[in-house]
Amino acid sequence: MSSLDLHQLVLRYPGGTAPALAGVDLSVASGELLAVIGPSGSGKSSLLRVAAGLTPLDAGRIVQDGVDVTGVPIERRAVTMLFQHPLLFDHLDVLDNVAFPLRAAGHRRRAARERAALHLARVGLSALARRRPDRLSGGQQQRVALARALAAARPVLLLDEPFSALDRETREQMHDLLADLRREDAPTVVLVTHDLDEAAGADRVAVLIDGVVVQVGTWQELRSRPATVGVARLLGGWTEVPGTVRDGVHHSTWGRVVIEPSCPITEGAAVLLCPTTHWRLTLAPTDAVLHAGPGLHLQGVMERLRIRDGRSLALVGADGTTVEVPLAAGESVPTGAAVALNAPLTRGWAVPTA
């Protein structure tokens, strides 16, 4: 096992208007799985490439297990990287693909193949040892790539969306396999992913936006307490309510809500984040319905229905924005209907205005 510490990483690409990485600080504990998420172009893959030594830094330090490896060539680092595409050698069969890093490290062919066979067995591909990569499915190819990474026996594993091109069932199988291998070998893993379900299985999650780490925490911490509007938008499931915080209360045209004391903003312009699941929709609104109880209240018009993950969402136009409201099974709202929206919040979470 080995820890990985990234200190103030700065990376600029020629012709770029802004740095790809702008002072990134991250620490990954020995044996930890850290997921890195963020919008496309936020610098996630660049982060892995500099951590692996594939791309030189403009500034910053990379420390592995207490040793500064910033200027160390990639072949001398105790790191293995898996990419979205397996990058197998077409002229070698499966067994020799897995044996390649062992041969490169100086092992004799027979010994390298014997060890490679053990790692193929771990990923369930012993029967395909003599098959060429072009005769494998996408999931099988990624299993071979993972076996090759394991054969290299390096304590840090960097994964750049290696399962994103696979179907859901195969992805789940790869997740199960990775979990098994972590229990057996306890590698330190940094996983870049767009799949929020994949990120949810990590020990911690780092959110990277525009080359800056804006929040690091457990999945539960990020889902319940996003630090910025950007994090909330990335994770989804929130309605943004612009307003102002005064004396511990968020004031908006939709209502007044007491905010949590631990909010990242305690005074001034702020966005209240209302969980989508808190909204309640009522047809043919009356004044009594529009202003019933504490929380947020507004009137809107049903614009359209959206299906997401098998659930029906009503998209309601209200006060210049669109609010998503989950509907109960079988519930129907006609397009163009006037509706009342109520979110009975007793306390809320507010963040600085984006």
GIMO-V962871 format. One record per residue. OMEGA is omega in whole degrees, -180 to 180 (999 if undefined). BURIAL is # if it has 9 or more other C-alpha atoms within 8 Angstrom, else .. D_FIRST is the distance of its C-alpha to the first C-alpha in whole Angstrom. Layout:
omega,burial,d_first
OMEGA,BURIAL,D_FIRST
OMEGA,BURIAL,D_FIRST
This chain:
omega,burial,d_first
-177,#,0
175,#,4
179,#,7
-179,#,10
180,#,14
-173,#,17
171,#,20
-178,#,23
177,#,23
179,#,26
177,#,27
175,#,31
180,.,32
179,.,36
-179,.,38
-180,.,36
179,.,38
179,.,35
176,#,32
174,#,29
-173,#,26
177,#,28
-177,#,26
173,#,23
177,#,21
174,.,17
179,.,14
-177,#,11
178,#,9
179,#,6
-178,#,6
169,#,9
178,#,12
174,#,14
177,#,18
180,#,20
179,#,24
178,#,27
175,#,30
180,.,31
-178,.,31
178,#,29
-175,#,26
-180,#,23
177,.,23
179,#,24
179,#,21
-178,#,18
179,#,20
178,#,20
179,#,16
-176,#,16
179,#,19
-179,.,21
-179,.,24
180,.,25
168,#,25
177,.,28
177,.,26
-179,#,23
174,#,20
-176,#,16
179,#,14
180,#,10
177,.,9
-177,.,12
178,.,14
-178,.,16
-174,#,16
-178,.,19
-177,.,21
179,.,19
-175,.,20
-178,#,18
180,.,18
178,.,16
180,#,13
-174,.,10
172,#,11
-178,#,13
174,#,16
-177,#,18
178,#,21
177,#,24
-172,.,26
179,#,24
177,.,25
178,.,26
-175,.,28
-176,.,32
179,.,33
175,#,30
-175,#,30
-177,#,27
-178,#,26
172,#,26
-180,#,24
-179,#,21
-173,#,22
-179,#,22
178,#,19
177,#,19
179,#,23
179,.,22
175,.,20
179,.,23
175,#,22
-173,.,26
-176,.,27
-180,.,27
180,.,24
-180,#,22
178,#,24
179,.,24
178,#,20
179,#,21
178,#,23
-179,.,20
174,#,18
178,#,22
-179,#,22
180,.,19
173,#,21
-177,.,24
-179,#,26
-176,.,27
-177,.,30
-173,.,30
-176,#,29
180,.,32
176,#,32
-177,#,32
-177,#,30
177,.,34
180,.,35
172,#,32
179,.,31
179,.,29
178,#,27
178,#,27
179,#,26
176,#,23
177,#,22
180,#,22
179,#,20
177,#,17
178,#,18
178,#,18
179,#,15
-180,#,13
178,#,15
173,#,14
176,.,10
-169,#,9
180,#,5
-178,#,7
180,#,10
-174,#,14
-179,#,16
-180,#,20
-174,#,22
-176,#,21
-171,#,23
-178,#,26
-177,.,29
176,#,29
-173,.,31
-178,.,30
-180,.,30
176,#,28
-180,#,25
177,.,25
179,.,24
176,#,21
179,#,20
180,.,20
179,#,19
178,.,16
178,.,16
-178,.,16
177,#,13
178,#,11
-177,.,12
-172,.,12
-179,.,8
177,#,7
171,#,6
-172,#,6
170,#,10
-174,#,13
172,#,16
-177,#,20
169,#,22
-176,#,26
-177,.,26
176,#,26
178,.,26
179,#,22
-178,#,21
-180,.,23
-178,.,20
175,#,17
176,#,16
-180,#,17
175,#,20
178,#,21
-179,#,24
179,#,25
180,#,29
176,#,31
-178,#,28
174,#,27
-175,#,25
178,#,27
174,#,25
179,#,22
174,#,22
179,#,21
-180,#,23
179,.,26
-180,#,26
-177,#,27
-176,#,29
-175,.,31
177,.,31
-174,#,31
-177,#,31
174,#,33
-180,#,36
178,.,34
179,#,31
180,#,33
-180,#,35
-177,.,32
179,.,31
177,.,34
-178,#,37
168,#,38
-179,#,42
-179,.,42
-180,#,45
180,#,46
-178,#,48
175,#,48
175,#,46
177,#,49
175,.,49
-179,#,46
175,#,47
-179,#,47
176,#,50
177,#,51
-180,.,54
-180,#,52
179,#,52
-178,#,50
174,#,47
-178,#,46
177,#,42
-180,#,39
-177,.,39
179,.,35
179,#,36
174,.,35
-178,#,39
-180,#,42
175,#,45
-179,.,46
-175,#,46
175,#,43
173,#,42
180,#,42
-180,#,40
177,#,41
180,#,39
-176,#,41
-179,.,41
-176,#,43
174,#,46
-175,.,49
178,#,52
176,#,56
177,#,59
-174,.,62
172,#,61
178,.,63
-180,.,63
179,.,62
-176,#,59
-175,#,58
-177,.,58
172,.,57
-179,.,55
175,#,52
-176,#,49
-177,#,50
175,#,53
179,#,54
-179,#,56
-179,#,56
178,#,57
-178,#,55
-180,#,54
179,.,52
177,.,50
177,.,46
179,.,44
-179,.,40
177,.,38
-179,.,41
179,.,42
177,#,46
172,#,45
176,#,49
-173,#,49
175,#,51
-177,#,52
174,#,53
176,.,54
179,.,53
177,.,49
-179,.,48
176,#,47
-179,#,45
177,#,46
178,#,45
176,#,48
180,.,48
179,.,48
-180,.,52
-178,.,53
177,.,54
-178,.,55
177,.,58
180,.,57
-178,.,59
173,#,60
-177,#,60
171,#,57
176,#,56
178,#,52
174,#,51
-174,#,48
180,#,48
172,#,46
174,.,46
-177,.,43
-179,#,41
-177,#,38
179,#,39
178,#,38
176,#,39
-178,.,41
999,.,39
